[in-house]
């Protein structure tokens, strides 16, 4: 990728905690008031990869809330996610990015056909690219998790889908998938960082193929599941039989409020369960609970209890607790994905970027969940860009 090519990072959910942290982090990296801790693409293995630099990324996005980035960052600083010195250094830059955020799609307030909403979203992305003279715009969905998407026949065929989108009496796509459709129509690569439907619908993958665009997802892997993908292969490699793997997640903030909905939380639980089942191979009792604890604010705590069997039937267990700021764990990965997907697009790659499974709980196009193997695949692939 030529050094002069600038890459847009268009965030769906641009005023949320993860987006605000990613934006503040990028500004802090540019201002040299923070280092790239947590940014995988800054590791030595990526030194020779033609990635856009921190100064080459330009951020914009969509959101349905109006809280300014500056105010959201101030809240995150108060919660301990951002240092106050970092906040002070990036405050002016946050206001500039906030001016690049446009109104997102909300099914409750939109009138008319979904095709009209998609065209408005696409036009925002295209205009952003033109105004900033960008070589490409990578769209990353980090909006709130949606309820599982009911399957419709139109989700399987692009022609039928586009016909249905033009019908003002129907709403065939959930917001995440409408954002994915709009991104692809704007000529932008797409990343689904949430467990929402997004680009998982076959019709949208057909659209990506038609437009010759790469995509990746889904559901960013930042905490408990990251540990599971490291630890579960250990049991298999040592011929130890896992009998049960129980988990409890405690979280507050916007995620806690969203996932308190028993319908919405289904997407997250399904995403987590698929990875564990693939890692262990056998059917394992694996109850998982996600509880909203408003007092925790931006902190997420995960506690897991693993019951396993060893030689001669000896019963043993492993317990671990992971506590962290999910936004601080996710934000550098968002920046990594913008750089990697931008480089893949520049290299002419299309379709599901399976090598980016390293970043996801439920990787599209791949059933590989072992973290060590995902790491190897990622670095090998990056070296070919």
N, C-alpha and C positions, 0 to 999 in steps of 0.2 A: 504494500500500500504506500503510495507516494506520501512523503511527510506533509505536503501542503494540503492533502485532502482532509477536509473536516467532516466529522461524523456526528449526526444528530442522535440524541438519546431522548426518545419520546416516551414519557412515563404515563401509563394509564393508572390513575390514582395518585396524581402528581403531588398532592398536598397531604398524603398519608405519612405515617411515621417512617416507613422504610424509604419512601421517596425523598422525604425531607432530609433524612440522615444521609442518603446517597448524594443528594445535591450539596449539602453542607460539606460532606467529605470531599467531593470533587473540588469545591472551592478552596477547602483547606489544603489539599494537596498542591493546588496551583500557587497558593500563597506561601507554601512551605512552612505552615504552622502545624502540620501533622504529617506523619509518615504513612506509608502504604500498608501498615499492618492489616492482615486479613485479606489483602488483594492477591489472589493467586497468580495473576498475570505479572506480578512484580518478582516472582521467584526466578532463580537462575535458569530453570528449564525453559523459560519463555523469552530469554534475553535476545535471541535472534529472530523472533517472530515479528512480522511487520504489522504491529498493532497501532491503532491511533493513540497518540499520546494524550496525557491529561489535558493539555492545552488545546487539543484538537476536538474535544467533545463539547457539544452544545446541547443544553437541556431545555426541553419544553414538555408539554403534556396536556392531558385531559383530566378533569375531576368534576364531581358533582357537588363538592363542598366549596365554600367561599373563604374559609379561614386562610389568611395569607401565610406564605411560607415562613416569613419572619416570626409571626406569632407562634406557629407550630414549632419552629426551632427553639424559640424561647421556652416553650413548655417542655421540650425534650431536654434542654439544658437544665431546667429545674428538676427533671426526673433523673438526671445523672447520665443520660445517653451522650450528650455533647458536653465537652468542657466549656466553661464560661469564656475562656480565652479564645477558643475556637469560634464560639458564637459571635463574639465581638469582631473577630477578624473577617467573618463571612457575611455579616449582617447586610451590608450594602449589596453584595452579590446575590443574596437570596431575593431581594426586592426585584432585581433585574430578571432573574429566572421566573419569578412569580408573574411578571408581565407577559411571559410566553405561555402561560397556562390558559387553556380554553375550556369552555363548558363541555362536560362529558354528556353521555347519553343516559337518561333515566327513563325507564318505561312508564313511570307514573306521570311524568310531566310532558313526554313527547306526544305530539298529535300528528297523525298522518302515517304514511308508510315507513317501515324500517329502512327501506332503500334510501329515502330522503335523509334520514338520520345518518346512515352510513356515508352518504356523499358529503354531508357537512363535516363529519369527522375526518374523512379522507382529504377534503379540501384544506382543513387546518394543518394536516401533516405536510401536504404539498407546498402550501404557502410558507410554512416554517423552513422547509428545505430551500426554497427560492430566496427568501429574505436573508438567510444566513450563508448562502452559497455553499450548501452542503453536498458532498458527493453521494451520501446516502443517509437514511434515517432508520435507526433500529428502534422498533416499538417493543416495550417491555410492560406487561400487565402486572402491576403489583397492587391492584385494587382489593377491596374486601372480598373474602371468600363468598361465593354464591351457593345456594342450595343446589343439589344434584340436578342436572338438566334432563327433563323427560325426553325420551327419544321420539322424534318425528320422522316420517318417511323422507321429508325434504332434507334432513341432515345427511342423507347418504348420496345425494345427487346434486351437483352444482347447478345444473339447469333448472331443476325443480325448485331449488332453494332461491335462486334469483327471481324466479317467477313469483314465488310466495312473498318475497321481500317487497315486491311492488304492490302488494295488496294492502291497502290501509286498514282493512278489517282484521288483519292477522299480525301476530308478533311471534315469529318462528325461531328467533335467535335470542338467547339470554344476552345481557349486556357484554359479558366477556367475549362471546363469540362474535357479536356485532363489531366490537373493537378490533378483533382479529381480522374480520372481513374487510373493515375499513382500511386497516393497515396494509393488507395485501393489495387492495385496489389502488392504494397510493404508491405501490411499488416498494413497500418497506418489508424487510425481514421482521419476523415476530417471535417474541419469547413469552411463554406463559409461566410466570413465576408463582402462580397460585394454583390450587387444586380445582379451580372453576373450569368449565367446559372449554372455553377459549378455542384454540385451533385443533382440539382433539376430534372434532366432527369431520367425518370423511369428506363431506362436500368442501370444507375449507381447505383440506389438504389437497384436494383436486384443484382448487383455485391457486394454491401455492405452486403446484406443478405447472399449471397453465402459465403463470406469471414468471416462472423460473426463479423462485425465491426460497431461501433457506428459512427454517424455523426450528424452535427448540422448546422444551418444557418437559414435564410440568411439575409444579409445586417445589419451590426452593428447599433445599436440604440444609438446615442450619444448626440443629441442636440434637434432640433425642434421636431422630432418625439417622443423623450423621454418625452418632455413636453406635447405633444398631448395625449399620453397614460395615463398621470396623470390627465389632465384637462378634457378630453372628458367624462370620466365616471362621473365626477361631474355633468355635465349638465343632463345626463340620470338619475342619482340618485335623483336629485332635480326636475325631471319632467319639465325641461326647454327645449324648442324646439330650436335646432340649425338650423338656416335658411341658413347660409353660413359660410364657413371657408376658408379664403383666405390666402395664404402664399407666401412670397418672400424670396429666399435665395441668399445672395451675398457672393461670395468666390473667392479667388485667388489661387495661387500655382498650383500644378499639378492637383488637383481635379477640380479647376476652368477651366483649359485648357481642360481637358478631357471632362467635362460636357458641355463645350461650343458647342460641336458637337450635333446638334439636334437629330441625330439618337441615339448616345450613351446615352444621357440624358434620353431617354425613359425608360430604365431599372430602374433608380432611381425614376422617377416620378411614375411609376407603383407601385413600392414597397411602397412608401409613401402613395399613394392613397388607396391601399387595406386596410392598417391598420386603416385609419380614417373611411372608410366606415363600417368596422366591428365594430368599437367602437361606432359609432352613430346609427347604425341600419338602419335608414331611408336614402333615397337618399338625399344628401346635395350638393349644389353647392360648389365646393371646388377647385377653380383654384390655381395652384401652379407654380411658376416661379423660375428657377435657373439661375442666371446671373454670368458670369465670370467678376470679377473686379480685374485685375492683381495687382493693387495698394495695395490690402488688404493682399497680401502674404499668410501667413499661417492662417490668421484669417477668421473665418466664422461668418456671421451675418444672423440671421433669424428673420423676422418680420411677425407676424400673426395678422389677424383681424377676430374676430369671431362675427357674428351677431346672436343674439338669441332673443327668444320671451318668455315673462313671463305671469303672471296672467292678464287676461282681455286684452290680445293682446299687452301688453306693449313691445315696441321694445327697446332692450338694446344691448350693445356691450362690448367685451373684446379685448384688444390689448396687445401683449407682444413682447419683443425683447430679443433675446438670442444671445450673442456674446461670442465666445470662440475659443480656439485653438483646432480644431477637432482632431489633432494628439494626443494632451495631454489627450483628453477625450477618444479616442479609444484605445490608447496603453495599459492602465491598464486592459481593458476588454479583450484584446488579451492574456495577461498573465493569467487572470482569466480563460479564456476558455481553455488554455493549461493545467492548473492544473485540472480543473473539468472534461474535456474530458479524460485526462490521468487517472484520478481516476475511471471514468466510465468504461474505457477499462480494467483497472486492476480488476474491479469488475465483468467483464464478460458481461456487458451490450452491446446490439447490436441495430441497427436500429436508427431511428430518436430520438434524445434526446429532446423530446418535452418540458421538464422542463427548458431547456435553452432558451426558447422563451423570457425570461427576457432580453436577450442581443440583440434581433433582431427586425427589423421593420416588417419582413415578415417571422415569425417563421415556420420552416418546421414541418409538422405533427400536427400543432395546430392552431386553429382559435381564441385563447385567446389573446387579446391585452391589457387588463386592467392591468396597471402596478402593482397595489396592489395585484391582484390575481396572476400575474406572479411571484412576489416576494415570495408570500406564497408557490407557487408550487416549486420554486427553492430551498428554504430552507428546505421544507419537504423532497424533493428528496435527497438533499445533505446529510441529516441526515441518509439516508438508505445506503449510500455507505460503 
